[in-house]
Amino acid sequence: QVQLVESGGGPVQAGGSLRLSCAASGLTLRWSAMGWFRQAPGKEREFVAADNWSGGSPYYRDSVKGRFTISRDNAKNTEYLQMNSLKPEDTAVYYCAADVPPYSGLGYSEGRKYDYWGQGTQVTVSS
């Protein structure tokens, strides 16, 4: 049974930092493409960042480039999202997601690409 468990969210002031973790079980992170998405109240879910198993360049939405960094520790089967210079508009529930073999051919920003999702962790940035 695959499980993705996010942690590391919480309240933070604007300009602060948080590191989100996504602990995976029931799948091998080394062979998975991983994504982070977020959903703010009253808004649709949006793509934040993604990386793939081959170690190529990660993908970011424009508004987080230079502030957020996605990374993974395959030995710990854990994905991370380091978030710096946080802004109030980053406030949302953040979800991690996994695309496992056979891989979807959809783009990394497409939610339908991913087979499994975590339950989410709340990030609240105050001004």
DSSP file (Angstrom, degrees, kcal/mol; ACC not computed):
  #  RESIDUE AA STRUCTURE BP1 BP2  ACC     N-H-->O    O-->H-N    N-H-->O    O-->H-N    TCO  KAPPA ALPHA  PHI   PSI    X-CA   Y-CA   Z-CA
    1    1 A Q              0   0    0      0, 0.0     2,-0.3     0, 0.0    26,-0.1   0.000 360.0 360.0 360.0 125.7    0.0    0.0    0.0
    2    2 A V        +     0   0    0     24,-0.2     2,-0.4    22,-0.0    24,-0.2  -0.625 360.0 178.6 -84.0 134.6    1.5    3.3   -1.1
    3    3 A Q  E     -A   25   0A   0     22,-2.6    22,-2.4    -2,-0.3     2,-0.5  -1.000  15.2-168.9-135.5 138.4    1.5    6.2    1.4
    4    4 A L  E     -A   24   0A   0     -2,-0.4   115,-0.6   113,-0.4     2,-0.5  -0.996  11.2-171.2-122.0 123.8    2.8    9.7    1.0
    5    5 A V  E     -A   23   0A   0     18,-2.2    18,-2.6    -2,-0.5     2,-0.2  -0.946   5.7-157.9-123.8 113.7    2.9   11.7    4.3
    6    6 A E  E     +A   22   0A   0     -2,-0.5     2,-0.3    16,-0.2    16,-0.2  -0.570  19.1 162.2 -86.3 150.9    3.7   15.4    4.2
    7    7 A S  E     +A   21   0A   0     14,-2.0    14,-2.7    -2,-0.2   114,-0.1  -0.961  38.7  71.2-154.6 168.5    5.1   17.3    7.2
    8    8 A G        +     0   0    0      1,-0.3    11,-0.3    -2,-0.3    14,-0.0   0.350  63.9 127.7 103.4  -5.7    6.9   20.5    8.0
    9    9 A G        +     0   0    0     12,-0.1    -1,-0.3     9,-0.1   114,-0.3  -0.178  23.5 115.8 -74.1 175.4    4.1   22.9    7.4
   10   10 A G  E     -d  123   0B   0    112,-1.0   114,-2.2   111,-0.1     2,-0.3  -0.933  63.9 -41.2 154.2-174.3    3.0   25.6    9.8
   11   11 A P  E     +d  124   0B   0      0, 0.0     2,-0.3     0, 0.0   114,-0.2  -0.610  55.9 165.4 -83.1 144.2    2.7   29.3   10.4
   12   12 A V  E     -d  125   0B   0    112,-2.4   114,-2.4    -2,-0.3     2,-0.2  -0.985  34.1-112.6-153.7 151.0    5.6   31.5    9.3
   13   13 A Q  E >   -d  126   0B   0     -2,-0.3     3,-2.3   112,-0.2    73,-0.2  -0.536  50.1 -82.2 -84.0 154.7    6.1   35.2    8.8
   14   14 A A  T 3  S+     0   0    0    112,-2.9    73,-0.2     1,-0.3    -1,-0.1  -0.275 119.8  29.6 -54.5 137.7    6.7   36.7    5.4
   15   15 A G  T 3  S+     0   0    0     71,-3.1    70,-0.6     1,-0.3    -1,-0.3   0.250  99.6 115.4  91.5 -11.1   10.3   36.4    4.4
   16   16 A G    <   -     0   0    0     -3,-2.3    70,-2.4    70,-0.2     2,-0.3  -0.092  57.5-123.6 -82.9-175.0   10.7   33.2    6.5
   17   17 A S        -     0   0    0     67,-0.2     2,-0.3    68,-0.2    67,-0.2  -0.931  20.5-180.0-133.0 152.5   11.5   29.7    5.5
   18   18 A L  E     - B   0  83A   0     65,-2.2    65,-3.3    -2,-0.3     2,-0.5  -0.980  16.7-146.8-143.4 151.5   10.0   26.2    5.8
   19   19 A R  E     - B   0  82A   0     -2,-0.3     2,-0.3   -11,-0.3    63,-0.2  -0.970  15.3-157.2-121.0 117.7   11.1   22.8    4.6
   20   20 A L  E     - B   0  81A   0     61,-2.7    61,-2.2    -2,-0.5     2,-0.4  -0.686   6.5-158.8 -89.6 144.4    8.4   20.4    3.7
   21   21 A S  E     -AB   7  80A   0    -14,-2.7   -14,-2.0    -2,-0.3     2,-0.4  -0.923   9.6-163.1-121.0 149.3    9.0   16.7    3.7
   22   22 A C  E     -AB   6  79A   0     57,-2.5    57,-2.3    -2,-0.4     2,-0.5  -0.893  10.7-160.3-132.6 102.0    7.1   13.9    1.9
   23   23 A A  E     -AB   5  78A   0    -18,-2.6   -18,-2.2    -2,-0.4     2,-0.4  -0.731  11.6-157.1 -87.2 123.4    7.9   10.5    3.4
   24   24 A A  E     +A    4   0A   0     53,-2.6     2,-0.3    -2,-0.5   -20,-0.2  -0.808  15.1 175.2-105.1 140.2    7.0    7.7    0.9
   25   25 A S  E     +A    3   0A   0    -22,-2.4   -22,-2.6    -2,-0.4     3,-0.1  -0.982  64.1  31.5-137.1 151.8    6.2    4.1    1.7
   26   26 A G  S    S+     0   0    0     -2,-0.3     2,-0.3   -24,-0.2   -24,-0.2   0.487 111.4  66.5  81.1   2.1    5.1    1.3   -0.6
   27   27 A L  S    S-     0   0    0    -24,-0.2     2,-0.7   -26,-0.1    -1,-0.2  -0.965  84.2-114.1-145.7 162.6    7.0    2.7   -3.5
   28   28 A T    >   -     0   0    0     -2,-0.3     3,-1.6     1,-0.2    -3,-0.1  -0.881  18.2-159.4-102.9 111.2   10.6    3.3   -4.4
   29   29 A L  G >  S+     0   0    0     -2,-0.7     3,-2.2     1,-0.3    -1,-0.2   0.834  87.1  69.8 -58.5 -33.1   11.3    7.0   -4.6
   30   30 A R  G 3  S+     0   0    0      1,-0.3    -1,-0.3    44,-0.2    44,-0.1   0.807 106.6  38.4 -55.9 -30.6   14.4    6.3   -6.8
   31   31 A W  G <  S+     0   0    0     -3,-1.6     2,-0.4     2,-0.1    -1,-0.3   0.141 103.8  92.0-107.5  18.9   12.1    5.3   -9.6
   32   32 A S    <   -     0   0    0     -3,-2.2     2,-0.5    68,-0.1    68,-0.2  -0.884  66.6-136.8-117.3 144.2    9.4    7.8   -9.1
   33   33 A A  E     -E   99   0B   0     66,-2.4    66,-3.0    -2,-0.4     2,-0.4  -0.832  31.7-157.5 -87.9 136.3    8.7   11.3  -10.5
   34   34 A M  E     -EF  98  51B   0     17,-2.3    17,-2.4    -2,-0.5     2,-0.3  -0.921  12.3-174.8-122.8 142.6    7.6   13.5   -7.6
   35   35 A G  E     -EF  97  50B   0     62,-2.5    62,-2.3    -2,-0.4     2,-0.4  -0.944  16.2-146.4-132.7 155.7    5.6   16.7   -7.6
   36   36 A W  E     +EF  96  49B   0     13,-3.3    12,-2.6    -2,-0.3    13,-1.6  -0.983  22.9 174.4-118.0 133.4    4.5   19.3   -5.2
   37   37 A F  E     -EF  95  47B   0     58,-2.9    58,-3.0    -2,-0.4     2,-0.3  -0.851  10.8-157.3-128.2 165.5    1.2   21.1   -5.6
   38   38 A R  E     -EF  94  46B   0      8,-2.4     8,-3.1    -2,-0.3     2,-0.4  -0.988   6.2-160.8-144.6 155.9   -0.8   23.5   -3.5
   39   39 A Q  E     -E   93   0B   0     54,-2.1    54,-2.4    -2,-0.3     6,-0.2  -0.951   7.7-160.7-141.0 119.0   -4.3   24.7   -3.0
   40   40 A A    >   -     0   0    0      4,-0.4     3,-2.3    -2,-0.4    52,-0.1  -0.596  44.9 -76.4 -91.3 157.8   -5.3   27.9   -1.4
   41   41 A P  T 3  S+     0   0    0      0, 0.0    -1,-0.1     0, 0.0     3,-0.1  -0.292 118.0   5.8 -56.3 130.3   -8.8   28.5   -0.1
   42   42 A G  T 3  S+     0   0    0      1,-0.3     2,-0.3    -3,-0.1    -2,-0.0   0.529 113.9 100.2  76.2   5.2  -11.3   29.1   -2.8
   43   43 A K  S <  S-     0   0    0     -3,-2.3    -1,-0.3     1,-0.0     2,-0.1  -0.816  75.5-103.0-121.8 162.2   -8.7   28.4   -5.5
   44   44 A E        -     0   0    0     -2,-0.3    -4,-0.4     1,-0.1     2,-0.1  -0.433  47.5 -90.3 -78.4 156.4   -7.9   25.5   -7.7
   45   45 A R        -     0   0    0     -6,-0.2     2,-0.4    -2,-0.1    -6,-0.2  -0.399  49.6-163.3 -62.8 140.8   -4.9   23.3   -7.0
   46   46 A E  E     -F   38   0B   0     -8,-3.1    -8,-2.4    -2,-0.1     2,-0.1  -0.961  20.9-106.4-133.3 151.0   -1.8   24.5   -8.7
   47   47 A F  E     +F   37   0B   0     -2,-0.4   -10,-0.2   -10,-0.2    62,-0.1  -0.437  33.7 170.6 -70.5 142.4    1.6   23.0   -9.6
   48   48 A V  E     -     0   0B   0    -12,-2.6    13,-2.3     1,-0.4     2,-0.3   0.705  57.5 -25.8-116.7 -55.2    4.5   24.1   -7.5
   49   49 A A  E     -FG  36  60B   0    -13,-1.6   -13,-3.3    11,-0.2    -1,-0.4  -0.988  51.3-174.3-160.9 158.4    7.6   22.0   -8.4
   50   50 A A  E     -FG  35  59B   0      9,-2.1     9,-2.8    -2,-0.3     2,-0.3  -0.991   3.5-174.5-155.7 153.0    8.6   18.6   -9.7
   51   51 A D  E     -F   34   0B   0    -17,-2.4   -17,-2.3    -2,-0.3     2,-0.2  -0.942  17.6-134.9-141.3 168.9   11.6   16.4  -10.2
   52   52 A N    >   -     0   0    0      4,-0.3     3,-1.2    -2,-0.3   -19,-0.2  -0.735  26.0-107.1-125.5 172.7   12.1   13.0  -11.9
   53   53 A W  T 3  S+     0   0    0      1,-0.2   -20,-0.1    -2,-0.2   -21,-0.1   0.713 109.5  67.3 -70.9 -21.0   13.9    9.8  -11.2
   54   54 A S  T 3  S-     0   0    0      1,-0.1    -1,-0.2   -23,-0.1   -21,-0.0   0.546 106.5-118.6 -82.4  -4.9   16.6   10.4  -13.9
   55   55 A G    <   +     0   0    0     -3,-1.2    -2,-0.1     1,-0.1    -1,-0.1   0.643  61.5 147.9  81.6  13.1   18.1   13.4  -12.0
   56   56 A G        -     0   0    0      1,-0.2    -4,-0.3     0, 0.0    -1,-0.1  -0.066  60.4 -57.3 -70.9 179.9   17.4   15.9  -14.7
   57   57 A S        -     0   0    0     -6,-0.1    -1,-0.2     1,-0.1    -2,-0.0  -0.327  60.7-121.1 -61.0 137.3   16.6   19.6  -14.1
   58   58 A P        -     0   0    0      0, 0.0     2,-0.4     0, 0.0    -7,-0.2  -0.221  20.6-124.6 -73.4 170.9   13.6   20.1  -11.8
   59   59 A Y  E     +G   50   0B   0     -9,-2.8    -9,-2.1    49,-0.0     2,-0.3  -0.933  27.2 179.7-120.2 141.3   10.5   22.1  -12.8
   60   60 A Y  E     -G   49   0B   0     -2,-0.4   -11,-0.2   -11,-0.2     2,-0.2  -0.985  32.7-111.9-138.1 148.2    9.1   25.1  -11.0
   61   61 A R    >>  -     0   0    0    -13,-2.3     3,-1.7    -2,-0.3     4,-0.8  -0.537  41.3-112.4 -71.4 152.3    6.1   27.4  -11.4
   62   62 A D  G >4 S+     0   0    0      1,-0.3     3,-0.8     2,-0.2    -1,-0.1   0.852 111.4  60.8 -57.9 -38.6    7.4   30.9  -12.2
   63   63 A S  G 34 S+     0   0    0      1,-0.2    -1,-0.3     3,-0.0   -15,-0.0   0.627 110.5  40.1 -70.7 -11.0    6.3   32.5   -9.0
   64   64 A V  G X> S+     0   0    0     -3,-1.7     4,-2.5   -16,-0.2     3,-2.4   0.481  81.6 123.6-113.5  -4.8    8.5   30.2   -6.9
   65   65 A K  T << S+     0   0    0     -3,-0.8     4,-0.1    -4,-0.8    -3,-0.0  -0.324  82.0  16.5 -58.4 134.4   11.6   30.1   -9.0
   66   66 A G  T 34 S+     0   0    0      2,-0.4    -1,-0.3     1,-0.1     3,-0.1   0.289 126.2  59.1  85.0 -11.0   14.6   31.2   -7.0
   67   67 A R  T <4 S+     0   0    0     -3,-2.4    17,-2.1     1,-0.2     2,-0.3   0.703  98.4  52.0-115.3 -36.4   12.8   30.8   -3.7
   68   68 A F  E  <  -C   83   0A   0     -4,-2.5    -2,-0.4    15,-0.2     2,-0.4  -0.796  59.9-167.4-107.6 146.2   11.8   27.1   -3.6
   69   69 A T  E     -C   82   0A   0     13,-2.5    13,-3.0    -2,-0.3     2,-0.4  -0.988   7.0-154.6-134.9 125.8   14.0   24.1   -4.1
   70   70 A I  E     +C   81   0A   0     -2,-0.4     2,-0.3    11,-0.2    11,-0.2  -0.781  26.7 155.3 -95.7 141.7   12.8   20.6   -4.6
   71   71 A S  E     -C   80   0A   0      9,-1.8     9,-3.2    -2,-0.4     2,-0.3  -0.953  23.7-146.4-154.8 171.6   15.1   17.7   -3.7
   72   72 A R  E     -C   79   0A   0     -2,-0.3     2,-0.5     7,-0.2     7,-0.2  -0.987  12.3-151.5-144.6 153.8   15.0   14.1   -2.7
   73   73 A D  E >>> -C   78   0A   0      5,-2.9     5,-1.9    -2,-0.3     4,-0.7  -0.907  13.7-172.5-122.4  99.4   16.9   11.6   -0.5
   74   74 A N  T 345S+     0   0    0     -2,-0.5     3,-0.5     1,-0.2   -44,-0.2   0.837  83.5  59.1 -64.4 -32.1   16.4    8.3   -2.1
   75   75 A A  T 345S+     0   0    0      1,-0.2    -1,-0.2    -3,-0.1    -2,-0.0   0.851 114.2  37.1 -65.4 -32.5   18.0    6.4    0.8
   76   76 A K  T <45S-     0   0    0     -3,-0.6    -1,-0.2     2,-0.2    -2,-0.2   0.444 105.5-129.3 -95.5  -1.8   15.3    7.9    3.1
   77   77 A N  T  <5 +     0   0    0     -4,-0.7   -53,-2.6    -3,-0.5     2,-0.4   0.896  65.2 133.4  53.8  41.9   12.6    7.6    0.5
   78   78 A T  E   < -BC  23  73A   0     -5,-1.9    -5,-2.9   -55,-0.2     2,-0.3  -0.977  46.1-155.0-131.9 136.6   11.8   11.2    1.2
   79   79 A E  E     -BC  22  72A   0    -57,-2.3   -57,-2.5    -2,-0.4     2,-0.3  -0.808  17.0-159.3-105.3 148.7   11.1   14.2   -1.0
   80   80 A Y  E     -BC  21  71A   0     -9,-3.2    -9,-1.8    -2,-0.3     2,-0.4  -0.909  17.6-162.9-129.5 155.3   11.6   17.7    0.2
   81   81 A L  E     -BC  20  70A   0    -61,-2.2   -61,-2.7    -2,-0.3     2,-0.6  -0.881  12.9-160.8-135.3 106.0   10.5   21.2   -0.7
   82   82 A Q  E     -BC  19  69A   0    -13,-3.0   -13,-2.5    -2,-0.4     2,-0.6  -0.761  10.4-166.6 -85.7 124.1   12.7   24.0    0.7
   83   83 A M  E     +BC  18  68A   0    -65,-3.3   -65,-2.2    -2,-0.6     2,-0.3  -0.948  10.5 173.7-120.0 115.7   10.7   27.2    0.7
   84   84 A N        +     0   0    0    -17,-2.1   -67,-0.2    -2,-0.6   -68,-0.2  -0.735  59.8  23.7-114.6 165.1   12.6   30.5    1.3
   85   85 A S  S    S-     0   0    0    -70,-0.6    -1,-0.2    -2,-0.3   -68,-0.2   0.903  84.8-159.9  48.7  48.6   11.5   34.1    1.2
   86   86 A L        -     0   0    0    -70,-2.4   -71,-3.1    -3,-0.2   -70,-0.2  -0.249   7.8-158.6 -64.8 147.0    7.9   33.1    1.8
   87   87 A K    >   -     0   0    0    -73,-0.2     3,-2.4   -72,-0.1     4,-0.3  -0.856  31.9-109.9-121.9 155.9    5.1   35.4    0.8
   88   88 A P  G >  S+     0   0    0      0, 0.0     3,-1.8     0, 0.0    37,-0.4   0.840 117.3  63.9 -54.9 -32.0    1.5   35.6    2.0
   89   89 A E  G 3  S+     0   0    0      1,-0.3   -49,-0.0   -49,-0.0    -3,-0.0   0.567  89.0  68.8 -71.9  -6.3    0.4   34.4   -1.4
   90   90 A D  G <  S+     0   0    0     -3,-2.4    -1,-0.3     2,-0.0     2,-0.2   0.517  71.0 121.5 -83.9  -6.0    2.2   31.1   -0.7
   91   91 A T    <   +     0   0    0     -3,-1.8     2,-0.3    -4,-0.3    33,-0.2  -0.405  40.4 104.7 -61.5 125.0   -0.4   30.3    1.9
   92   92 A A  E    S- H   0 123B   0     31,-1.9    31,-2.8    -2,-0.2     2,-0.6  -0.968  76.6 -79.2-178.9 171.1   -2.0   27.0    0.9
   93   93 A V  E     -EH  39 122B   0    -54,-2.4   -54,-2.1    -2,-0.3     2,-0.5  -0.866  49.1-146.4 -88.5 128.3   -2.3   23.3    1.7
   94   94 A Y  E     -EH  38 121B   0     27,-3.0    27,-1.9    -2,-0.6     2,-0.4  -0.837  15.7-170.5-103.8 133.4    0.7   21.7    0.1
   95   95 A Y  E     -E   37   0B   0    -58,-3.0   -58,-2.9    -2,-0.5     2,-0.3  -0.937  12.2-148.7-121.6 140.8    0.5   18.2   -1.4
   96   96 A C  E     -E   36   0B   0     -2,-0.4    22,-2.3   -60,-0.2     2,-0.3  -0.806  18.7-170.5-102.3 156.2    3.2   15.9   -2.6
   97   97 A A  E     -EI  35 117B   0    -62,-2.3   -62,-2.5    -2,-0.3     2,-0.4  -0.983  10.2-145.6-146.1 151.6    2.4   13.4   -5.4
   98   98 A A  E     -EI  34 116B   0     18,-2.2    17,-2.3    -2,-0.3    18,-1.8  -0.968   5.0-161.1-127.0 135.9    4.1   10.5   -7.0
   99   99 A D  E     -E   33   0B   0    -66,-3.0   -66,-2.4    -2,-0.4    15,-0.1  -0.967  24.9-174.7-111.1 113.6    4.2    9.2  -10.6
  100  100 A V        -     0   0    0     -2,-0.6   -68,-0.1   -68,-0.2     4,-0.1  -0.671  32.9 -38.1-109.7 162.1    5.4    5.5  -10.6
  101  101 A P  S    S+     0   0    0      0, 0.0    -1,-0.1     0, 0.0     2,-0.1  -0.309 119.3  50.4 -60.9 143.7    6.1    3.1  -13.4
  102  102 A P  S    S-     0   0    0      0, 0.0    -2,-0.2     0, 0.0     2,-0.0   0.466 100.2-140.5 -71.9 132.1    4.7    2.8  -16.0
  103  103 A Y        -     0   0    0     -4,-0.1     2,-0.2     1,-0.1    11,-0.1  -0.269   8.7-117.3 -69.5 144.5    5.2    6.6  -16.1
  104  104 A S        -     0   0    0      9,-0.4    -1,-0.1     1,-0.1     9,-0.1  -0.519  12.3-140.2 -72.8 145.9    2.5    8.9  -17.4
  105  105 A G        +     0   0    0     -2,-0.2    -1,-0.1     2,-0.0     3,-0.1   0.411  67.4 112.9 -86.9   1.9    3.4   10.8  -20.5
  106  106 A L  S    S-     0   0    0      1,-0.1    -2,-0.0     6,-0.1     0, 0.0  -0.285  78.3 -88.7 -72.0 161.0    1.6   13.9  -19.2
  107  107 A G    >   -     0   0    0      1,-0.1     3,-1.8     2,-0.0     6,-0.2  -0.263  35.0-111.3 -68.2 157.2    3.6   17.0  -18.2
  108  108 A Y  T 3  S+     0   0    0      1,-0.3    -1,-0.1    -3,-0.1   -59,-0.1   0.730 116.1  57.0 -64.4 -23.0    4.9   17.5  -14.8
  109  109 A S  T 3  S+     0   0    0    -62,-0.1     2,-0.6   -61,-0.1    -1,-0.3   0.502  84.9  99.6 -86.3  -3.0    2.5   20.3  -14.0
  110  110 A E    X   -     0   0    0     -3,-1.8     3,-1.6     1,-0.2     4,-0.4  -0.735  63.1-153.7 -87.3 121.6   -0.5   18.1  -14.8
  111  111 A G  G >  S+     0   0    0     -2,-0.6     3,-1.5     1,-0.3    -1,-0.2   0.840  93.5  65.1 -60.4 -32.3   -2.1   16.7  -11.7
  112  112 A R  G 3  S+     0   0    0      1,-0.3    -1,-0.3    -3,-0.1    -6,-0.1   0.627  86.4  73.3 -67.7 -11.4   -3.4   13.8  -13.7
  113  113 A K  G <  S+     0   0    0     -3,-1.6    -9,-0.4    -6,-0.2     2,-0.3   0.814  84.5  81.3 -67.7 -28.4    0.2   12.7  -14.2
  114  114 A Y    <   -     0   0    0     -3,-1.5   -15,-0.3    -4,-0.4     3,-0.1  -0.591  56.7-165.6 -96.0 140.0    0.5   11.5  -10.6
  115  115 A D  S    S+     0   0    0    -17,-2.3     2,-0.4    -2,-0.3   -16,-0.2   0.787  74.1  34.8 -88.2 -31.3   -0.8    8.2   -9.3
  116  116 A Y  E     -I   98   0B   0    -18,-1.8   -18,-2.2  -113,-0.0     2,-0.3  -0.949  62.0-168.2-133.7 148.0   -0.6    8.8   -5.6
  117  117 A W  E     -I   97   0B   0     -2,-0.4  -113,-0.4   -20,-0.2   -20,-0.2  -0.964  16.4-130.3-134.4 147.7   -1.1   11.9   -3.4
  118  118 A G        -     0   0    0    -22,-2.3  -113,-0.2    -2,-0.3     3,-0.1  -0.272  32.3-106.6 -84.4-179.2   -0.5   12.8    0.2
  119  119 A Q        -     0   0    0   -115,-0.6  -114,-0.1     1,-0.2   -24,-0.1   0.614  61.6-117.3 -87.7 -13.4   -3.0   14.2    2.6
  120  120 A G        -     0   0    0    -24,-0.1     2,-0.4     1,-0.1   -25,-0.2   0.059  14.5-123.7  97.8 154.0   -1.4   17.7    2.6
  121  121 A T  E     - H   0  94B   0    -27,-1.9   -27,-3.0  -114,-0.1     2,-0.3  -0.998  26.2-120.6-137.3 135.0    0.2   20.0    5.1
  122  122 A Q  E     - H   0  93B   0     -2,-0.4  -112,-1.0   -29,-0.2     2,-0.5  -0.558  22.8-170.7 -81.4 133.1   -0.9   23.6    5.8
  123  123 A V  E     -dH  10  92B   0    -31,-2.8   -31,-1.9    -2,-0.3     2,-0.5  -0.992   4.2-175.1-120.2 124.2    1.5   26.5    5.2
  124  124 A T  E     -d   11   0B   0   -114,-2.2  -112,-2.4    -2,-0.5     2,-0.6  -0.966   4.0-168.5-125.2 117.2    0.3   29.9    6.4
  125  125 A V  E     -d   12   0B   0     -2,-0.5     2,-0.3   -37,-0.4  -112,-0.2  -0.910   7.8-160.0-109.0 120.2    2.4   32.9    5.7
  126  126 A S  E      d   13   0B   0   -114,-2.4  -112,-2.9    -2,-0.6    -2,-0.0  -0.739 360.0 360.0-101.2 148.0    1.5   36.1    7.6
  127  127 A S              0   0    0     -2,-0.3    -1,-0.1  -114,-0.2  -114,-0.1   0.443 360.0 360.0 -88.3 360.0    2.5   39.6    6.5
